[in-house]
């Protein structure tokens, strides 16, 4: 059963249920008012008769006025011995009480009874007649309520017919309105099926209704998900292309060196060095891929402990000197004693990545500057180079996975694979910090890392 049909049945049933409850209340109210009007008439007639009746203790009922005071009310007067004393002319033939069940009641009683042949539905009031506290007789007053029965039956038919007609109208209206409301969801289903068949993630679901209702938010979320999937799919395709290219180059070099040594029939030192360098390159690529996968899946562990960031920076500064080969100048311009809470190895990995990138992409004669200071409650670490810079259109994407601004930065043998900055961004972010980049073509690039201090400084009085 479709959702549209289920909702239509539900709305129709709700409409019918509401009308049923309303009909029961209306029917009960009308029935109460009609019966209460008859009961009041019977009670008033009884009061009138009693007010005109003379009673003495010896003869019991000495005088009873004309019982046909009201043409719609029939009256019987019974003595204390159970004999019929008086009755209305129209029921003079009756020798039985109008209401046998209520005849012996010690209290006034209103009951329905069927009288005569053919049976006539009547409302009967039974009233005990008292004199000096003793019961000297019983009076029963009755009024035909066939008209009330007819009114009730007509009202019941009208209510049932109205409920059925309303349910039909509600069902048709619900079917049409629900179909219109669910049309965008059908479009979502069709679009999803088309995407599944064609792998076209560029498709979007058109929607012209309100953006902030449930369907609008659903379609907006679906379109945003498609956009993310499209971006992720494009990133994966770019990643596969980059990895294929990166693998092809070292493997070609290794195969060429092996073929050369096979031709000359001996191990060539230069070829062995080339094979070793390319094998190292492949090792770095596999290591970066494994690290990126662990970070993306949340399985990259971080072991937090107090870290002296100034000592760590000096260590990286000394290790990176051998990469300069006196080709550029690596300078430490400022350093403060800084203590942070973090994973020392991962923070060192971030520093090595940024410094090595700055060294690799800075032309001969250029400079790379390192500095570490305290700004407010944070440590600020800066790596600045005088290289070619990064184009403006590439800066917003520099920390994306598998992204490289190749227009401005050429690859080198020690260069990365578009994963280093993404990993660095993940590490810094998971230390509660942030990493920023500021670059201009021809003027160099500056990376700034902000990390919260372990012991925040307190203001002195």
C-alpha positions in Angstrom: 0.0 0.0 0.0 1.4 3.3 -1.0 2.1 6.2 1.4 -0.4 8.3 -0.6 -3.2 5.7 -0.1 -2.3 5.2 3.5 -2.5 8.9 4.2 -5.8 9.2 2.3 -7.4 6.4 4.3 -6.0 8.0 7.5 -7.4 11.4 6.8 -10.8 10.0 5.7 -11.0 7.9 8.8 -10.1 10.9 10.9 -12.8 13.0 9.2 -15.3 10.2 9.7 -14.3 9.8 13.3 -14.6 13.5 14.1 -18.0 13.6 12.4 -19.1 10.5 14.3 -18.2 12.0 17.6 -19.9 15.3 16.6 -23.0 13.3 15.4 -23.2 11.3 18.7 -23.0 14.5 20.7 -25.6 16.3 18.5 -27.9 13.3 18.5 -27.7 12.9 22.3 -28.3 16.7 22.8 -31.4 16.7 20.5 -32.7 13.5 22.1 -32.2 15.0 25.6 -34.0 18.2 24.7 -37.0 16.5 23.1 -37.4 13.9 25.9 -36.9 16.6 28.5 -39.6 18.7 26.9 -42.0 15.8 27.1 -41.0 15.1 30.7 -41.6 18.7 31.6 -45.1 18.6 30.0 -46.0 15.4 31.9 -44.7 16.9 35.2 -46.7 20.2 34.6 -49.8 18.3 33.8 -49.4 16.2 37.0 -49.0 19.3 39.1 -52.1 20.8 37.6 -54.2 17.7 38.2 -52.9 17.3 41.8 -53.6 21.0 42.5 -57.3 20.5 41.5 -57.8 17.2 43.2 -59.6 17.0 46.6 -58.6 14.1 48.8 -59.9 12.9 52.2 -58.7 10.1 54.4 -61.9 8.1 54.3 -62.9 8.1 50.7 -59.4 8.4 49.4 -59.8 10.3 46.2 -62.9 12.3 46.7 -62.8 14.4 43.5 -60.6 14.4 40.4 -61.0 17.1 37.8 -61.2 16.4 34.1 -58.2 14.4 33.2 -58.1 15.6 29.6 -56.5 18.9 30.5 -53.9 18.3 27.8 -54.9 16.5 24.6 -51.4 15.2 24.2 -51.2 13.7 27.7 -53.1 10.5 28.8 -53.8 9.9 32.5 -54.6 6.9 34.6 -55.4 7.1 38.4 -55.1 3.9 40.4 -56.2 3.4 43.9 -54.1 2.0 46.7 -55.8 -1.4 46.2 -54.5 -1.6 42.7 -57.9 -0.8 41.0 -58.2 1.7 38.2 -60.2 4.6 39.5 -60.1 7.0 36.6 -58.5 7.4 33.1 -58.6 9.6 30.1 -61.4 8.9 27.6 -59.1 7.8 24.8 -57.6 5.0 26.9 -60.7 4.0 28.8 -60.5 0.5 27.3 -57.1 -0.1 29.0 -57.2 -2.1 32.2 -53.4 -2.4 32.6 -51.1 0.3 33.8 -49.5 2.4 31.1 -46.0 1.5 32.6 -46.2 -1.8 34.5 -42.5 -1.6 35.4 -42.8 1.8 37.0 -46.2 1.2 38.6 -44.8 -0.1 41.9 -42.1 2.5 42.1 -42.0 4.4 45.4 -40.4 7.4 43.7 -41.4 9.4 40.6 -40.2 7.5 37.5 -39.9 8.3 33.8 -39.9 5.3 31.5 -40.6 4.4 27.9 -43.5 2.0 27.2 -45.4 0.6 24.3 -49.1 0.8 24.8 -52.1 -0.7 22.9 -52.5 -2.5 19.7 -50.8 -1.6 17.4 -48.1 -0.7 19.8 -47.6 3.0 20.4 -44.4 4.3 21.8 -45.1 6.5 24.8 -43.2 8.4 27.5 -44.7 7.6 30.9 -44.4 9.4 34.2 -45.4 7.4 37.3 -46.2 9.5 40.4 -47.2 8.1 43.8 -50.2 10.0 45.3 -49.7 10.6 49.1 -52.1 11.7 51.9 -50.7 12.4 55.3 -47.6 10.5 54.4 -49.5 7.4 53.2 -49.7 6.3 49.7 -53.4 6.4 48.6 -52.9 5.8 44.9 -50.7 6.1 41.8 -51.1 8.4 38.8 -49.5 7.6 35.5 -49.3 10.2 32.7 -48.2 9.3 29.2 -47.5 11.2 26.0 -46.9 9.7 22.6 -43.3 10.2 21.3 -43.7 8.7 17.8 -42.8 12.1 16.4 -39.7 12.2 18.5 -38.8 8.7 17.2 -39.3 9.9 13.7 -37.2 13.0 14.3 -34.4 11.0 15.9 -34.4 8.5 13.0 -34.3 11.3 10.4 -31.5 13.0 12.3 -29.6 9.7 12.5 -29.9 9.1 8.8 -28.8 12.7 8.0 -25.8 12.4 10.3 -24.8 9.0 8.8 -25.3 10.3 5.3 -23.3 13.5 6.0 -20.5 11.5 7.6 -20.3 9.1 4.6 -20.5 12.0 2.1 -17.9 13.9 4.1 -15.5 10.9 4.2 -15.9 10.5 0.4 -15.2 14.2 -0.2 -12.3 14.1 2.3 -10.9 11.0 0.6 -11.0 12.6 -2.8 -9.6 15.9 -1.5 -6.9 14.2 0.4 -5.9 12.0 -2.5 -5.5 15.1 -4.7 -3.8 17.3 -2.1 -1.5 14.5 -0.9 -0.6 13.6 -4.5 0.4 17.3 -5.0 2.3 17.4 -1.7 4.2 14.1 -2.4 5.0 15.1 -6.0 8.4 16.5 -5.0 9.2 13.3 -3.1 8.3 11.3 -6.3 10.8 13.6 -8.1 13.4 12.8 -5.4 12.8 9.1 -6.1 13.0 9.5 -9.8 16.2 11.6 -9.6 17.8 9.0 -7.2 16.9 6.2 -9.6 18.3 8.1 -12.6 21.5 8.9 -10.7 21.8 5.2 -9.8 21.4 4.2 -13.4 23.6 6.9 -15.0 26.1 7.8 -12.1 25.3 11.4 -12.9 25.8 13.2 -9.6 25.5 16.6 -11.3 21.7 16.2 -11.4 19.6 18.3 -8.9 15.9 18.1 -7.9 13.9 21.1 -9.0 11.6 22.5 -6.4 9.4 25.6 -6.7 7.6 25.4 -3.3 8.4 27.0 0.0 12.0 26.4 1.0 11.4 26.1 4.7 8.6 23.5 4.8 9.3 19.8 5.4 9.5 18.9 1.7 11.6 22.0 0.9 14.1 21.1 3.6 14.2 17.5 2.5 14.9 18.5 -1.1 17.5 21.1 0.0 19.2 18.5 2.1 19.1 15.9 -0.7 20.6 18.4 -3.2 23.3 19.4 -0.7 24.1 15.7 -0.3 24.3 15.3 -4.0 26.7 18.2 -4.1 28.9 16.7 -1.5 28.9 13.3 -3.2 29.7 15.0 -6.5 32.6 16.8 -4.9 33.8 13.7 -3.1 33.5 11.6 -6.3 35.5 14.3 -8.2 38.1 14.3 -5.5 38.4 10.5 -5.6 38.7 10.6 -9.4 41.4 13.3 -9.1 43.1 11.2 -6.4 43.2 8.1 -8.6 44.6 10.2 -11.4 47.3 11.7 -9.1 48.2 8.3 -7.6 48.4 6.7 -11.0 50.7 9.5 -12.2 52.8 9.3 -9.1 53.1 5.6 -9.3 53.8 5.6 -13.0 56.9 7.9 -12.8 58.9 6.0 -10.1 57.9 2.6 -11.6 59.1 3.8 -15.0 62.4 4.9 -13.6 62.9 1.7 -11.7 62.1 -0.4 -14.7 64.4 1.7 -16.9 67.3 1.3 -14.4 66.7 -2.5 -14.2 66.7 -2.8 -18.0 69.9 -0.8 -18.2 71.7 -3.0 -15.6 70.4 -6.1 -17.4 71.9 -4.8 -20.7 75.3 -3.9 -19.3 75.3 -7.2 -17.3 76.4 -5.6 -14.0 75.1 -3.5 -11.2 75.4 0.2 -11.9 75.8 2.4 -8.9 74.0 5.3 -10.4 71.1 3.1 -11.4 70.9 1.6 -7.9 70.8 5.1 -6.4 67.9 5.9 -8.8 66.0 2.8 -7.8 66.6 3.5 -4.2 65.3 7.1 -4.5 62.2 6.0 -6.4 61.5 3.3 -3.9 61.7 5.8 -1.1 59.3 8.0 -3.1 56.9 5.1 -3.3 57.3 4.4 0.4 56.4 8.0 1.2 53.4 7.9 -1.1 52.0 4.7 0.6 52.7 6.2 4.0 50.9 9.4 3.2 47.9 7.4 1.8 47.7 5.2 4.9 47.9 8.3 7.2 45.2 10.1 5.2 42.9 7.1 5.3 43.4 6.7 9.1 42.7 10.4 9.6 39.6 10.4 7.4 38.2 7.3 9.2 38.9 8.7 12.6 41.3 5.9 13.4 44.5 8.0 13.6 45.4 8.0 17.3 46.6 11.1 19.0 48.5 10.7 22.3 48.2 14.0 24.2 50.9 15.1 26.7 52.6 18.4 27.6 54.8 19.5 24.7 57.5 22.2 24.8 56.8 23.7 21.4 59.9 25.9 21.4 62.1 22.8 21.9 60.2 21.0 19.2 60.7 24.0 16.8 64.5 24.1 17.5 64.7 20.4 16.7 62.9 20.8 13.4 65.0 23.8 12.6 68.2 21.8 13.0 67.0 18.8 11.0 65.8 21.0 8.1 69.1 22.7 7.6 70.5 19.8 5.6 67.6 20.2 3.0 68.7 23.7 2.2 72.1 22.7 0.8 73.1 26.3 1.2 70.6 27.0 -1.6 68.4 29.2 0.6 68.6 30.7 4.1 66.6 29.1 7.0 66.1 31.7 9.7 64.6 31.6 13.2 63.4 35.1 13.9 61.6 34.8 17.2 61.0 32.0 19.8 59.3 32.0 23.1 58.9 29.3 25.7 55.6 27.7 24.9 53.9 24.7 26.5 50.9 23.1 24.7 48.9 19.9 25.2 49.4 17.7 22.2 50.9 14.7 20.3 54.6 15.6 19.9 55.2 13.3 17.0 52.1 14.6 15.0 53.0 18.2 15.8 56.5 17.6 14.6 55.1 16.0 11.4 53.1 19.3 10.8 56.2 21.5 11.3 58.4 19.3 9.0 55.7 19.3 6.3 55.4 23.1 6.3 59.1 23.8 6.5 60.1 21.2 3.9 57.4 22.6 1.5 58.7 26.1 2.1 62.3 25.0 1.4 61.4 23.0 -1.7 59.3 25.7 -3.3 61.6 28.6 -2.5 64.0 29.5 -5.4 67.8 29.6 -4.8 68.8 32.7 -2.9 65.4 32.9 -1.2 64.7 32.8 2.5 62.5 30.8 4.9 61.6 32.3 8.3 60.3 30.5 11.4 58.9 32.2 14.5 57.1 31.2 17.6 55.3 33.5 20.0 52.4 33.9 22.4 49.3 35.9 21.4 46.6 36.0 24.1 45.7 32.5 25.2 47.3 30.9 22.1 50.7 29.9 20.7 51.4 31.3 17.2 53.8 29.5 15.0 54.7 31.1 11.6 56.4 29.5 8.6 57.1 32.1 5.9 58.9 31.7 2.6 59.9 34.0 -0.3 58.8 31.6 -3.0 56.5 32.1 -6.0 53.4 32.1 -3.8 50.0 30.5 -4.4 47.4 31.8 -6.9 44.4 33.3 -5.3 42.0 30.8 -6.9 44.0 28.0 -5.3 44.3 29.4 -1.7 40.7 28.3 -0.6 41.5 24.7 -1.6 45.0 24.3 -0.4 44.0 22.1 2.6 41.7 19.9 0.6 42.6 16.3 0.2 44.6 15.4 -2.9 44.8 19.1 -4.0 48.0 20.7 -5.3 48.4 24.1 -6.8 50.6 22.8 -9.6 50.4 26.0 -11.6 52.7 27.8 -9.2 54.6 24.9 -7.6 56.6 22.4 -9.6 57.1 18.9 -8.2 60.4 17.8 -6.9 61.8 14.4 -5.9 61.2 15.2 -2.3 57.9 16.9 -2.9 54.6 15.7 -1.6 51.5 14.2 -3.2 48.8 16.7 -2.3 48.2 15.0 1.1 50.6 16.7 3.5 48.6 19.9 4.0 45.4 18.0 4.4 46.9 15.8 7.1 48.5 18.9 8.8 45.1 20.6 8.8 43.5 17.5 10.4 46.2 17.3 13.1 46.0 21.0 14.0 42.2 21.0 14.1 42.1 17.9 16.3 44.5 19.7 18.7 41.8 22.4 19.1 43.8 24.9 16.9 43.6 26.3 13.4 45.9 26.7 10.5 45.8 29.7 8.2 47.5 30.6 4.9 48.3 34.0 3.3 49.9 34.1 -0.1 50.4 36.4 -3.0 52.0 35.4 -6.3 55.6 36.5 -6.6 55.7 37.5 -2.9 55.8 34.2 -1.0 53.6 32.3 1.3 52.9 32.4 5.0 51.4 29.6 7.1 50.3 30.4 10.6 49.4 27.8 13.2 47.4 28.7 16.3 47.4 26.3 19.3 45.8 26.8 22.7 48.3 27.1 25.5 48.4 24.4 28.2 48.7 26.9 31.0 46.9 30.1 30.0 48.6 33.2 31.3 46.9 35.1 34.2 46.9 38.8 34.4 49.0 40.2 37.2 47.8 43.0 39.5 
